[in-house]
Amino acid sequence: MTTRRSSCILLIITLSVMGICMGLIVVYSGFHHEDVRFKTILITLVVVLIFQFIIGDPIKFVVFAIAEAFWPRTIVKPKREVNHKEYTRVDILKMELRRLRSNFLITEEFRNENLNIKYKYIAQDLWIYGIYFVLLMCMVMVSTDETLYYNTHAIHRLFMENHTDYYGLKEIYHISQLFDFIESALVSAFEPNTTNTGMTGWVHCNQTNLVGVIRLRQLRLVDEHYGWEQPQFSEMSYMPDWQLPYRRLFYTDKYWRIYEPFLPISASYDLIDMLLLNFNHKGFFNDYPELNGYIALLARTRQNSIKIMDYLTEYHWLNYNTCAVFMDFTLYNVDVNVFSVCTLRVEQTPFGSLLPHVDVESVKMLDSVDQMSYWNLLVLLLYVVMVIIFSKSLVLRLWYDAGVLNSMWNKVDLVIFVLNITVFTLIVVREWLVSSMLKKVEGASKMEFIDFRRPSRLHQLTTIMVGFLICITTLRLWRVLLFASVFKLFTRTLYLAWQAVFSTAMVIIVFLIGFCLAVVIINGNNSANFNRFVKSVVTCVCFSFGFSGHVNPSDMFMGGKWLGILLYGILAFVIAVLLINVFVSLINDYFTTAKLLRDAKSDNRINFLQFLRVEYARFFDIFLNLPCFRKKYRSHDRTVTENINRKLAERSEGVQKTSQLLFRRKQRYKIDEAKVKLQYRSRGEKLMKLKTIINKQIELLDVYIFGEEQDKDAEYGDPSKET
């Protein structure tokens, strides 16, 4: 013990001297760095340490294992220490006293070895998953930026509503007005002061620049389409003014691409676009694929863009056969370092009217490590370290016992590990795409569309993966918290009620589907809340759970007054009150049953907190021995004898009240006699252990007072020392 203490003291002194010397060198030798450089140094050190921990140490151990396998060392017997320490009687008594104090808390109910092993594994899982869950929440909180919401909302409002310089997208009523909107809102609204990077400022905000050029894409129908089925979009090649047959001329790729607005773009996408952009836009009438249509690119200057639009207007690029028009562009706000990927959509109905829609996604794509705060860096570092610890525990568990993978919760751990690797991979790929996009911005020509939707889609996918990661981590933490009675009760309730709950849920779903179909058929053409089946289901479910502000009773009166009253009554009473209350009442009944089963079962086991108090007694003793937790003696102007007599009187009075209370409980309720006997035996066992501790303390006190030799003589009864 003395050798260990001296080693710790030497280690502390060495580290203190090294720290003081390094601090003095940094302060007085002009060793200063700016914040960005200092953060880069810290990140480099962390990356090197993580690389050594993940890759370097396994390689080192593999090399050592191969060396030991092929060139084994001769085993040398350890030599016995010559100057080994001889323990005195005082040391032996101190060790026995520590052992008795440690065993004082362990009584009969603490000797269930299987329960102790179970609680030990729960404590380890709670430590790992609890810290991991907290750090994951912190990562989500520090990565959340409120300015993204306000930026999205502001850009959506600026393009949808009217303003002084241009009119909004919702004021376009015919396809012939679309080029006027493009000229005023997307061309003239951006100032012509082109910088060296090719970006132009916006009339609403000089810090918001247009990256690249604006891309116009339209989808054309093969023939007139009416009905529910998905229409067929044209993929044919045309001459200008949509004339057939198409003839490919030898100079179309050499000069200005006057044929490109009339050529399909189906074959111009690469593999990354096929993986990231192969989705459909959910429109008001149809679903529009992203990888189809005809594209026209505007220029970076106002004059050239107007010439392009004059050319498109002259050759009737937009006509009656146009189904939908998409306007894609990217804005960059320098002040908040935010990219806004904008897609303005206009759908042309079969009746000639237009339906506008604005889709804006605000993303921080240039949020590098150098620009992060120290708090964000600390959370990121702790999260990475915790992921490494979690991965190490999972790998070791599967390495030594592959059969544990049959357990469902170990499979959940494996899914958490895979999701972490997936999120990390997506972030790396997104950063690579953003860097390639920025290099493309530097050398882009005047007629090149820089597609920032690819990293934007990766950002969306990363957000979805993080959401799944939080959900699965919460479920895994639920499994760890099953030691608590509340979680046990709720889990028991779900186990007992799953068949009845599933049957009731199926009845509700069938009734809800039938009701929503009826409402869509009767009122769908005249109500925005019931024009589609999925939207009708969402509206009815929201109304059932109390979100009824957006539902107007007149939305159901399109089939007649009495039929509307009947439909609204079914929605307000049958679905919202009767079926939902049946579902909740069913859960409540099974919850009561599970509670009665739990209370009827006699359980004399210790709980998890009692196990922690005994298992980690030293840790609790450190806090209990702090000055703030120590109880100080207060005399209250009384002598010690008076205070002792007063305490004994209060204790005897309390014992009498407790015995009376127990007698009354015995008369009212059935008290578990086995539990009472167990408590009685535990109390007696503690008294015996306390007696042994006091005897050892008296023996140690005798050694301190009379010396070790006299204590031995008194113990063995030496007749020569008698008086």
N, C-alpha and C positions, 0 to 999 in steps of 0.2 A: 504493500500500500504506500509506503514511504517513497519507494523508487518510482512508482507511477505518479505520485503527486509532484515529485521533483522534476520528472520529465515534462509534465504539463506546465510547470512553472518556467522551465527553460524554453519550451516552445512558445509560450506567451511572451516572454522577454525577447526572444529572437524576432518574432513577428512584429512586436512593437518597435524594436530598433529599426527593422527594415522599413516599416511604414513611416516612421518619423523621418528617416533619412530620405526616402523617396519624396515625401511631402516637402521637405526643405529644398531638395533639388528642384522640384517643380516650381516652387514659389520664388526662390531667389536666383534661379539661373536663367530666367527668361523663357522657360519652357511653356509657351502659351499656344493654344489653338482656338480657332473659331468654332462655333457650335456644330456646323456641318462636318468639319474635319474631325472634331472630337467624337461625334456620333459614328462617323465612318470607322474610326479606330476601334471604338467599342464593339461595333457590329463585326468587324474583322476578327477581333479576339474571340467573340462568342462563336462565330462560324468555325474558327480553327479548333476551339475546344469541343464543339459538337462533332466536328469531323473526326477528331481523335477519339471521342467517346463512341461514335457509331461505327466508324470504319477502321480507325487505327488500332484500337484495342482488340477487336476480333482478329485482325490480321496478325497482331503480335502473339495472341494466344494460340493461333493456328501454327505459327512458326515454332513456338515453344513446345507445343504438343508433338509436332513432327520431330523436333530435335530430341525430345525425351523418348520417343518411340524408337528411333534408330540409334541414338547414342545415350543409353541410360546412364545415369550417374550412380556411383557407388554410394550406398547408404552408410553414413557415418553416425555411429551411436553418439547421442548427446552426452557430453561430459557433465558430471555432477559438479555443481557450483561449490567451490571451496568456502567462500564467504557467504553461505546462505544464512538467512535470518533465522534466529531462534525466537520462537514465540514464547512470551512470558504468560503468567497466569492472568494478568490484566488484559492482554490481547485476547486470550481465549474467552474470558468472561464478556468482553465487549462484543466479540463475534456471536456468542450465544445469546446475548441480549438483543442484538440486531435481528437474529433469526426468530426469537420469540416475539418481538414486536411485529415482524412481517407476518408471522402466522397467527397473530391475534385476531385479524379480520376474517380469517378462514374458519368457518363453522361447518356444520353438517350439510346445510343446503348448498354450500359452495363446492362440494366434492363430487358433483356430477360431471365426470370427465368428458362425456360426449357433448353435453351442453356447453362446457367451457371451450372445447375445440370449435364448436359451431359459432359461439360468440367471438372467438379469436379471429376466425375468417371474416366474420361480419365487420369487426373493427378494422381489419386491413382493407376490406373493400370500401368501407365508409370513408376511410382516410384517402384512398386513391380516387374514388369516384366523386366524393364530395368536393375535394380540392379541384379536380378536373372540371366538374360542373360549374363551380364558382368562377374559375379562370375562363371557361368558355363563355359564360355570361359577360364577364368583363371584356373579353375580346369583341363580343357583339356590341357592347355599349360604346367602347372606345372607337370602333370602326363606323358607328352610326353618325351621320352628319345631317343636322337639321336643315342646312342650307339647300340640300338636294330637293327636299319637298317644296320649299318656297320657289326655287328656281324652276321646277317642273310646273308648278301652278301658275307662275307669272308668264312663262312662255306659252303655255296653253291658252291663257286668257288673251295674250297679245295677238295671237294668230287667229283666234276664234271670233273676237269681238271687234267692233269698229273703233277706229282711232283717227286722230287728226290727219296723219300722213297717208293712211290707206284704210280701206274697209276690210272687215273681218271675213273669215271663210264662211260663216253662217249666212252672210248676205248674198251669197252666190246662188242664183235660182236656175240658171241655165248653163249648159256647157260652153256657150259662146262667151260667157263672162269670166271664164277661168284664166285666160291669158291676161286679162286686165288685172286680176288679182295677183298673178305672178309678177307682173311688171311693177305693180305698186308695192306689194308686201315683201317680195323676195329679191327684187332687183334694185328698185329705187330706194328702198328702205336701208340698204347698206351703202355707206358712203363710198365714193370712188377713190378715196385716199389709200391706194394699194401700197402696202409696205413691202420690204424686201422678202418677207416670208410668204407673200401672196395672200395675206389675210386682210379683210376689210372690216371696218367697224360698223355697228348697228346703230340705227337712228335713235333707238331707245336707250342704248347703253354702249358707250365707246369701248368699254372693256370686253364686250362680247363680239367675237370675230367669226366670220364664216370661213370654215376650213374646206378648201377645195371648191368644187362647183356644185350646183344644184342639179339633181338628176330627176327627170320626168319619166315616169313609166306608166303605160296604159295597158289595160287588158281589154281585148276585143272578143266579142262573141262570134262563134261560127255562124249561128243563126239566131233568130229571136227565141227567147227562152221565157217560159212561164211555168211556175210550179215549184215543188219542194226539192226536186232532185238537183244535183250539182250540175251547172252548165258546162259546156265544152268551150274552152278558150282557143282562139286561133293561134297557130304556130306557123303559118305560111309566110313566105317571103314575097314582098310587094315592091313595085316601083313607086316613085313619088305619086302622091294623090291616090294611093291604094289601087293602083292599076295592075292588071295581070296581062300577059305572063311576065314574070320577073326575068330580067336579063342582067347578068353580072358583067360589068365592064372592067377593063384592065386597070383603070386609074382610080377605082373607088377607095383603095387603101393609100393612095399617094397624096391626094388633096383633101380638102375639107369633106367630112363624111356626110354628104347630103343624102346618102341612101340608108344610113344607119337607123334613123327613126322609123323606117319601114321594114326593118329586118328583125326577126325574132332573136331573143337573147338566150334561148334555151341551151345552146351549146357553148356559151362563152364563160361558163363558171368552172372553177377548178374544184379540187377535192375538198378543200376547206370550206368553200361555199356550200357544197353539197351536204357537208356534215352539219354546219352551223346555221345556214339560211334556208334549209329545206323545211319550211313551215308555211302555214296558211294564215292570212289575216282574217279575223272574224269580223265580217261586215254586217250591215243591217239586213241585206238581202241574201248574200252568198258568202262563201269562203273563197278568198282570193289567194292563189299560190304566189310565193315570193319569187320563184325562179322562172316565171313565165312573163310574157308581155313584150312590148316594144319600147325602146329607151331613146330619149333625146337628152343630150347634155347641154346646159347653158354655159356661158363663158364667165370669166372672172371680172370683166369690165361691163359697165352698163350698156355701152354702145354695141358691143358684140352680142350681148344677150338679147337686145332688142332686135337685132338682125336675125338671130336664130328664131325668135318667136314670130317675126314677120314671115320667115320662110315656112314655118310650121302652119301659120294661119293661111298663107297663100295656097298651100297644098293640102289643106283640110286634114291636118293630122288628128284633130278631135272632131268627131262627127256623131251621127246617130248610133253607130255601131259600137261606140266606146262604152264599155261596161263600168270601168273604174279607172281613176287616175291617181297615181301616187307621186308625191313630191318629197324626195329624200334629200336631206342635207344635214350637216353637223355644225354646231356652234360651240365655240370655246370661250369661256369666261376666264379672263386672266386673273382677276382679283381673287376668286374663290377656287381657281384651278379645277374647273368642272367642265366636262364635255356634255353637251346636250344633243343627243341623237334624235332628230325630229323626222317624223313621217306624217305628212298631211295627206289625207285620203278624201276623195270625192267619189261617191257612187251615183251613177246615172240610172234612175229607175226606168222601167218600161214605159212610164207615162211622161218622161222627159224632165222630171224634176231631179234635183240633186240632194244628196244626203252627205253633209260634211262630217269629218272626224279628225281630231288632232291627237297624235300619239307622241309623247315626249318622254325620253328616259335620260335622266341626269346621272352621270357616272364620273367618279374620280379615277381616271386612268393613269395619272401621273403622280400618284401618291407614293413617292419613293420613301425609303427608310431614312434618308437624310433630312427629310422635311417633317418627320414625325416628332412629337413631343417626347420628353423623357418618361412621362407617365405611360404613354403608348408603347414605348420601347420596353419598359419594365414589364408591362402586361404581356407583350409579345414574347419576351424572353422566358418568363415564367410559364407561359402556355406551352412553348416548345419543349422546355425541360419536363413539364408534366406529361406531355405526349410521349416523350422518350421513356419516362419511368413507366407509364401505362403500357407501352409497347413491349418494354423489357419484361415486365411481369407476365404479360400474355404469352410472349414467346417462350419464356422459361416454363410456364405452366404446360404449354402444348409440347415442349421438347421432352420433358421428363415423363409426361403421361398424355399420350395422344388420345386416349379414350375419353378424356374430359370434353372433347369436342362434340360428343353425343349430347351433352347438356345444351338446352336451348339458350341459357344465359351466356355460355361460352361462345356460342355462335353469334349472339348479340355483341359480345366484346370484339369478335373478329370483324363484324360489320362496322363497328365504330372505328377500328384500326384502318379498314379499307376506305372508309369515308374520309378520314383525315388525310390519307395518302392521295385520294382523289382531289380533295380541295386544294392541297398543296400543288398538285400537278396542274390543275386548272389555273391557279394563280400564276404559275410560271409560264404557262402557254399564253395566257392573256398578256403578261408583260412582254413576251416576245412578239406578239402580234402588234401591241401598241408601239414598241420600238421600231418595228418594220414599217408601220403606218407613218410614224414621224419622219423616218428617212425618206419615205415616199413624198411627204409634204415638201421637203427641202428641194427635191428635184422635179416636182410635178410640173406638167405643162399647163397651158391655159384651158385645155379641154380634157381634163382628167378628173373623174369622180373618185374621191378617196373614201372608201367604205369603212366607216368606224362601227358598223353594226356587228361585225364579226367579234371584236373584243367585247362589245356590249352584250351580245348573246352569251359569251363565255361568263361575263359578270353575272348575268341572270342565272345561268346554270350553277355558278359558284354559290350564289345566294340560296338557291333551292337545296343544294347539297348541305349547306350550313344549317338550314331549317330541319332537314332530315336528321342531321347529326345531333341537334339540340333535342329533337323528339326522342330519338333512340337513347340518348344519354339520360334523359328524364325517366324513361321506362326502366333503364338499368339501375338508376338510383332508387326507383320505387322498389325494385327487388331487394336492394340492400336495406331499405328502411322497413322491411317486413318484421323486424324484431319488435317494433312498436305495436301496441294493442290496437290503435286506430287503423293502421294500415292492414293489420291482420283481419280486423273486423270487416273492413271494406272489401278486401280480397275474398273473404269467406262469403260475403253477401253476393258478389259477382259469381262465385262458383255455384252457389245454391240457386241463383235466379236466372242463369243464362238461358235456360230453355224457355221459361215463361217470358222473359224479356225479348228473346229472339222472336217468339211467336207473336207477341204483341206488336213488335216493331214491323214484322212482315204485314200484319193486318193494317197498320197505319200507312205503310208504304203503298200497299195495293189501293187503299181508299184514296190516298193522296194523288196517286197517278191517275186514277179514274176521274177524280174531281178536276185536276189540272187539265186533262184532255178535254173535258166538257167545257171548261171556262175558255180555253184557247179556241175551240171550235165556235163557240157562241159569241165571244167578245174580242177575239184576237185581232180582228181587222180595225177595231176602234179604240183599243186601249194599249198604251205603251207597256204596261205591266204584264200583259197577258198575250203579247203578239207572238211569242215563241214558247214552246213547251218547257224548256229548261228555265227560262226566265219566270214562267208561271210557277214552277215548283219552288224556285228561290223566293218568290213573292209570298207564296202561301206559308212556307216554313218561317220566314221572317215575321209574318203576321201572327203565326201561332205562338211565337216566343215573345210577343209584345211589341215588335217594331212595326207598328201599324200606321205611322205617320204618313207614309208615302202611298198608302192604299186608300182610294176614294170609293165609296159605295157605288157611285155612278159608273165606275168602270165595269160593273157587272150587269148594268141595266140595258145593255144593247139588244138583248133577246126578249125584252118585255119587262114591265114593271113587276109583276108577280113572280116571274122567273128570276129576276134579279134579286128580289127580296129573299127568295128561297136559297139562291146560291150564296148570298152574303150571310144568311143565317147558318148555312152549313159550314162556311169558313169560320165564322165567329164563334159558333157554339160547338159543333161536332168535332172539328179539327183542333181548334185552339183551346177548348175547355174540356170536352169529354175525353177524346183520345189521349191528349197529352197528360191530363190528370190521371187517367187510368195507368198510363206508363209510369208516372211518378209514384202513384199510390202502390203499385206493384213493387217497385224498388223499396219503398218505405216498409212494406210488410215483410219482405225478405230481410231487410236490415234489422227489423225488430226480432225476427226469428233467429238470426245469426247472433244477435246480442244476448238473447236468452240462452242459446246453446253455449256461448262463451261463459256466461255467469254461472251456469249449472255445472260446468266442468271444474273440478277441483285442481288447482295448479299451484303447487308449492315450490315451484322453481324460482330462482332468482331472476331478476330482470337484467336488461343490458347495462343500465347505469350502475347497478350494484357490481356487476362483473368488471366494469371499467374502474370502479373505485378500488377494487382489490387488485386487479391486474396491473394497473398503473398507479400504485399507491405512492411511489416516490414523486411522481409528477404532481399529484394532488397535494402531497405534503409540502412541496416547494411553495405552492400558492397559499396553503393554509398557514404556513409559518411566516408569511409576510406581515409587516407591522399593521397593515390595514385590516387584516383578518384576525389578529390576536385579540383575545379578550383581556382587558385590563381590569385589575381589581380596584373597585371603588368602595370606600368604607362607608360613605353617606353619614359621617359623623357618629359611627358606631364602632365598638371594639370588634376584634376578630371573633371572640366568643359569642357576642351578640349576633353577628352576621351568620355564624355557623348554626346557632340555634334557630334563627329565623328561617334559614334555608331548609333545615331539617323539618321544621313545622310545615312549611309550604309543600315540601315533598310528600310528607305523610298525608296531608290533606288532599294532594293530587292523587296519591295512590288510592285513597278511600273513594274519591269521586270516580276514578277509573274503574274500580271494582264494581261500584254501583251501576255505572254505564254498561259494563260488560254483562252484569246480571240482567239488566233490562233488555239488552240485545238478545241474550239467550232466550228470554221469554218471547220476544217478537219473532226473531229469525232463527234459523237453524245454523249454528256456528260449526264450522269444520273442526271437530275435535283433534284430528290429526295435525292440522295447522297450528292449533294452540299448543299441543304437545311438542311440536317441532320448535316453536318459539321458546318454549320453556327449556328444552334441552340446549338450544343455542345460547340462551342466557346463562345457564349453568356452566356450559363449556367456556364461555368468555370469562366467567368469574374464576374458574380454575386456571386459565391461562394468565389472567391478571395476577393471581396469587404467585404463580411461577415467576413472572416478570419482577414482582416486588421482592421475592426471595433473592433473585439474581442481583438486583440492584443493591440489596443489603449486603450480599456477599462481596460485591465490588466495592462498596463503601468500607467494609472491614479491611479489605486489602489496602485501600488508599490510606486508612487511618493507622492500622496496626502493623502494616508491612506484610509482604508476601510470606516470609518465613513463619511468623506467628500464626498466620492464617492456615498454613499447612500443618503446623503442630496442633492447632485446635481441631483441624479436620480429622487427622489420624490419631490424635490423643497420645502425644509423646509423654511418658511418665516422668522423664527427667526434668521437664519444664513445669511440673505441677508445683503449686505453692501450698 
